[in-house]
Amino acid sequence: MRAVACISWLLLSALIAGVCGCLPPRPAPPLPGVTLQPGRYLEAFYRDPEFVPERNAFLLEPFTVEVGLGISADTFQNMFQEELRKAWEANGLTLKALEDACRVSGAVHRVSFSGSVYRFLLGKISADLSVSGAITQGEKTRFAFQDRIHITTPVKPGRAAPKETELLLRQAIQEFAAHLLNELLLQGLPPAEG
């Protein structure tokens, strides 16, 4: 009886170690010398105390896509830039290529889409996104960030809808953009309760 309990604990430990080993590592900080702190919306961020986003123009540079699983890097990069631009404009921020504009750049360290093969059986698909980047003005880092997003569709066994993959990936990008812009624009608010 005791041997069965030991073997059960060993198998459970191996399973936990295997699952934890499959998780993507946290991305490195976007810039050396910048200390990130936990954010209210983003996983971690840094803000220059003198930075006022509303008074600046921004230039969105293409984010590099390092690892794309289930989608091509080029397709995702175009989709990412489009959704980020829409979110920036919807929040009233100026996008212009001025000489003193703040440059928004970064990297999508991992984008993955999974579950489409077993969608008919499990009833859901999921998308994961790991992003880091910075907003710089000249040589100054004004804002730095990193975030991870995980989105799953509601459970509904059956065939996937024609554009379900694209819609789920766009939703993940929109959630990241909301996290970024909320952390960027909602400064000085009292801490959230609870």
C-alpha positions in Angstrom: 0.0 0.0 0.0 2.8 2.3 0.9 4.6 1.6 -2.4 1.4 2.5 -4.4 1.2 5.8 -2.5 4.9 6.6 -3.3 4.5 5.8 -6.9 1.3 7.9 -7.1 3.2 10.9 -5.6 6.1 10.4 -8.0 3.8 10.2 -11.0 1.9 13.4 -9.9 5.2 15.2 -9.3 6.4 14.2 -12.8 3.1 15.3 -14.3 3.4 18.7 -12.6 7.0 19.1 -13.6 6.1 18.2 -17.2 3.3 20.7 -17.4 5.4 23.5 -15.8 8.2 22.7 -18.2 5.9 23.4 -21.2 5.0 26.9 -20.1 6.7 29.6 -22.1 9.4 31.4 -20.2 8.8 35.0 -19.2 10.3 37.4 -21.8 13.5 39.3 -20.9 13.0 43.0 -19.9 12.6 45.1 -23.0 15.6 47.3 -22.3 18.7 46.7 -20.1 18.8 49.0 -17.1 15.0 49.4 -16.9 13.4 47.9 -13.8 9.9 46.7 -14.4 7.3 46.6 -11.6 4.0 44.7 -11.5 1.2 46.6 -13.2 -2.5 46.9 -12.7 -3.2 45.9 -16.3 0.1 44.7 -17.7 2.2 41.9 -16.2 5.0 44.4 -15.7 5.9 47.9 -16.7 8.2 51.0 -16.2 7.0 54.6 -16.6 9.2 57.7 -16.7 7.6 60.0 -14.0 7.8 63.0 -16.4 6.1 61.2 -19.3 2.7 62.5 -20.3 1.4 60.4 -23.2 -1.4 62.8 -24.2 1.1 65.6 -25.0 3.1 63.4 -27.4 2.9 62.1 -31.0 3.7 58.4 -31.5 5.3 56.3 -34.2 4.3 52.7 -34.2 7.2 50.6 -35.4 6.7 47.0 -36.6 6.9 44.5 -33.7 9.1 41.5 -34.5 7.4 38.1 -34.2 10.0 35.6 -32.8 7.9 32.4 -32.5 4.6 31.7 -34.3 2.9 28.4 -33.7 -0.2 27.7 -35.7 0.1 31.0 -37.7 2.7 32.5 -39.9 4.8 35.3 -38.4 4.2 37.7 -41.3 0.4 37.3 -41.2 0.4 37.8 -37.4 2.7 40.8 -37.6 0.4 42.6 -40.0 -2.7 41.7 -37.9 -0.8 42.9 -34.7 0.2 46.3 -36.2 -3.3 46.9 -37.6 -5.0 46.2 -34.3 -2.5 48.2 -32.3 -2.9 51.2 -34.6 -6.7 51.0 -34.3 -6.5 50.9 -30.5 -4.1 53.8 -30.4 -6.3 56.0 -32.6 -9.5 55.0 -30.7 -7.9 56.3 -27.5 -7.2 59.7 -29.1 -3.4 59.4 -29.3 -1.7 61.1 -32.2 0.1 58.9 -34.7 2.6 61.0 -36.7 6.1 60.5 -37.9 7.5 63.7 -36.3 11.1 64.2 -35.4 10.4 64.2 -31.7 7.7 61.5 -31.8 7.8 58.7 -29.2 8.7 55.4 -30.9 6.7 52.4 -29.9 8.6 49.2 -30.6 8.9 45.7 -29.3 8.7 42.0 -29.9 6.0 39.3 -29.9 8.1 36.6 -28.2 5.5 33.9 -28.8 2.2 33.6 -30.4 0.5 30.3 -30.5 -2.9 29.0 -31.6 -3.9 25.6 -30.4 -6.9 23.2 -30.2 -8.1 23.4 -33.8 -7.3 19.7 -34.5 -9.4 18.5 -31.5 -12.0 21.3 -31.7 -14.8 18.9 -32.7 -14.1 16.8 -29.6 -12.9 19.3 -26.9 -15.1 22.1 -28.0 -12.6 25.0 -27.6 -9.5 26.6 -29.1 -7.0 28.9 -27.4 -4.5 31.6 -28.3 -1.4 32.7 -26.3 0.6 35.9 -26.7 3.8 37.0 -25.0 4.9 40.6 -25.8 7.4 43.1 -24.5 8.5 46.5 -25.8 9.2 50.1 -25.0 8.3 53.7 -25.8 11.4 55.8 -26.4 11.9 59.4 -27.2 15.3 60.1 -28.5 17.7 58.3 -26.1 15.2 58.3 -23.2 13.0 55.3 -22.3 9.6 56.8 -21.4 7.6 53.5 -20.9 8.5 49.8 -21.0 6.2 46.9 -20.8 5.8 43.1 -20.9 2.6 41.1 -20.9 1.2 37.6 -21.5 -2.3 37.0 -22.8 -4.3 33.7 -22.8 -7.7 33.5 -24.5 -10.0 30.5 -24.9 -13.2 30.3 -26.8 -16.4 29.2 -25.1 -17.0 25.4 -25.1 -19.0 24.4 -28.2 -18.1 21.0 -29.7 -18.2 20.8 -33.5 -16.4 22.2 -36.5 -14.6 25.4 -36.2 -16.2 28.5 -37.8 -14.4 29.8 -41.0 -12.7 32.8 -39.4 -12.6 31.6 -35.8 -8.8 31.5 -35.7 -8.4 35.0 -37.0 -11.1 36.3 -34.7 -9.5 34.7 -31.6 -6.0 36.0 -32.5 -7.5 39.5 -33.0 -9.2 39.3 -29.7 -5.9 38.4 -28.0 -4.2 41.4 -29.7 -7.1 43.7 -28.6 -6.8 42.5 -25.0 -3.1 43.2 -25.1 -3.6 46.7 -26.6 -6.3 47.4 -23.9 -3.8 46.4 -21.1 -1.1 48.5 -22.6 -3.2 51.6 -23.1 -4.9 51.3 -19.7 -1.5 51.1 -18.0 -0.2 54.0 -20.1 -3.2 56.4 -19.8 -4.7 55.6 -16.5 -2.0 56.9 -14.2 -2.5 58.5 -10.9 -5.7 56.6 -10.1 -6.2 55.2 -6.6 -5.3 51.5 -6.3 -8.0 49.0 -7.1 -9.8 47.6 -4.1 -10.1 43.9 -3.4 
